[in-house]
Amino acid sequence: MKDERGHHANRFKVDENIKNGVKSFIEAIPKIEPHYIRANSRRHYIDGSKVITDLHRDYVAECKSKNVPFANYLMFYRIFTQDYNISFFIPKKDLCEVCEAYKNSTNEEKERLKESYETHQNEKVLSRIEKENDKKNKDIHVAVYDLQAVFQCPKGDISVFYYKSK
């Protein structure tokens, strides 16, 4: 007699079209350019203003507008967390003024800002390359400081002023 415990054939099978629809929706989510994120990270980041429930709500609305079947929240969550290495990005430091101004501008403003934005992007790449070259050179010691975290602003020598600014 064969032991049949734990084996049964009545498993619910999700339609592959629904799974593919979830995957195509997730892949269409705009990713954040890694300006403040490690350049060699394998994780993709999306805007931190939404959570998975918001994304599922948008997915359901899109499927209903196209009149196609959609996955429930649990299936959406499983695919999002197990099949993709995506995280929600909430910046820990200030965003770059030049990049944000360009990103949030109208098409006409983008034409005006295009040259300075491209120069800024090139300088960013060159700075990163120079920093990596300096790190590899044994004759140079590289120290990187976040001066915004170190310096108090506004600065004052009076103790009451110091504690009021905290």
PEVEN-V459117 format. One record per residue. N is the residue number from 1. RES is the residue in one small letter. SS is DSSP state (a for helix, b for strand, c for the rest). Layout:
BEGIN
[[N RES SS] [N RES SS]]
END
This chain:
BEGIN
[[1 m c] [2 k c] [3 d c] [4 e c] [5 r c] [6 g c] [7 h c] [8 h c] [9 a c] [10 n c] [11 r c] [12 f c] [13 k c] [14 v c] [15 d c] [16 e a] [17 n a] [18 i a] [19 k a] [20 n a] [21 g a] [22 v a] [23 k a] [24 s a] [25 f a] [26 i a] [27 e a] [28 a c] [29 i c] [30 p c] [31 k b] [32 i c] [33 e c] [34 p c] [35 h c] [36 y c] [37 i c] [38 r c] [39 a c] [40 n c] [41 s c] [42 r c] [43 r c] [44 h b] [45 y b] [46 i b] [47 d b] [48 g c] [49 s c] [50 k c] [51 v c] [52 i a] [53 t a] [54 d a] [55 l a] [56 h a] [57 r a] [58 d a] [59 y a] [60 v a] [61 a a] [62 e a] [63 c a] [64 k a] [65 s a] [66 k a] [67 n c] [68 v c] [69 p c] [70 f c] [71 a c] [72 n c] [73 y a] [74 l a] [75 m a] [76 f a] [77 y a] [78 r a] [79 i a] [80 f a] [81 t a] [82 q a] [83 d c] [84 y c] [85 n c] [86 i b] [87 s b] [88 f b] [89 f b] [90 i c] [91 p c] [92 k c] [93 k c] [94 d c] [95 l c] [96 c c] [97 e a] [98 v a] [99 c a] [100 e a] [101 a a] [102 y a] [103 k a] [104 n c] [105 s c] [106 t c] [107 n a] [108 e a] [109 e a] [110 k a] [111 e a] [112 r a] [113 l a] [114 k a] [115 e a] [116 s a] [117 y a] [118 e a] [119 t a] [120 h a] [121 q a] [122 n a] [123 e a] [124 k a] [125 v a] [126 l a] [127 s a] [128 r a] [129 i a] [130 e a] [131 k a] [132 e a] [133 n a] [134 d a] [135 k a] [136 k a] [137 n c] [138 k c] [139 d c] [140 i c] [141 h c] [142 v c] [143 a c] [144 v c] [145 y c] [146 d c] [147 l a] [148 q a] [149 a a] [150 v a] [151 f c] [152 q c] [153 c c] [154 p c] [155 k c] [156 g c] [157 d c] [158 i c] [159 s a] [160 v a] [161 f a] [162 y a] [163 y a] [164 k a] [165 s a] [166 k c]]
END
